[in-house]
Amino acid sequence: EDSDLKNFSIDIDAIQRRAEEVGISHVRHPIRDFDPLSLRRALPAATKRLAAELAARPGDFAYIHCTAGLGRAPGVALAYWFWADGMCLDTAYAELFEIRRCHPQMGMIRSATCDVLSGGSEGGLTPARLAIRRPEAKEVQLAGLDIGWHNKVPLTKDESSGEWFVERSLPPGSYQYKFIVDGEWLPNMDLPTVNDNGNINNVCDVAPEPGSPEAERRARLMAKGGMPTAEEALQLREFLGLPPAATT
């Protein structure tokens, strides 16, 4: 993102000029850092562009990077292996981790896969109510969820119960979030939590209509080891502009 370039005093124009001089195709596709939903929404277009660049220069390599190469860049690489090469996402991540220790949002890659297979739609919105009881708190906010870790939304206090709450409508997916109580970041241990690389966050799972084809597909693809059907694999390659995979 432009904010990343500014923060690290990077002259992107000079880099792009030099890349052109030596015959390197330099492509930018901004995705907000520490924002899982931004990754989910940007992943299809970023992966499609990667596929187009690789197809245009067969035999060449692609170097994918973000600020630190820990989340966004490996997310794009993994999506490509999952969609274009038909690799199991968990296997691809294990192989990548062996050579580059990284922690991409695997749930967002899976969710983006479901979005592509449903025609680019994130699915219908479902109301969610998130709350924490802190009667003595002066201010409570929430970060993560669908707004990213850099942003915060204020919670409303129910004076009768001392509970602070927020209501948001979310597309199907799994969302990590945390409460910020008078400046202190903490999870509500009375709600579902997940250990994300040593960080204990709350997690909100939003599911499609039970029994629907979308619900079946999402349950399958969001699970560890979940793979697309042969028809879905073909659809993913078509989305990337690739011919059907060769069979043996």
Salt bridges, closest charged atoms under 4 A:
ASP2 OD1 - ARG28 NH2 3.06
ASP4 OD2 - ARG72 NH1 3.34
GLU21 OE1 - ARG18 NH1 2.98
ASP33 OD2 - ARG72 NH2 3.50
ASP35 OD2 - ARG32 NE 2.75
GLU53 OE2 - ARG49 NE 2.98
ASP60 OD2 - ARG57 NE 2.90
ASP90 OD1 - ARG110 NH2 2.88
ASP90 OD1 - LYS224 NZ 3.72
ASP115 OD2 - ARG40 NE 2.78
ASP115 OD1 - ARG218 NH2 3.71
GLU122 OE2 - ARG41 NE 2.66
ASP146 OD1 - ARG168 NE 2.92
GLU159 OE1 - LYS157 NZ 3.87
GLU163 OE1 - ARG129 NH2 2.99
GLU167 OE2 - ARG129 NE 3.87
GLU214 OE1 - ARG217 NH2 2.75
GLU214 OE2 - ARG218 NH2 3.42
GLU216 OE2 - ARG220 NE 3.05
GLU232 OE1 - ARG220 NH1 2.84
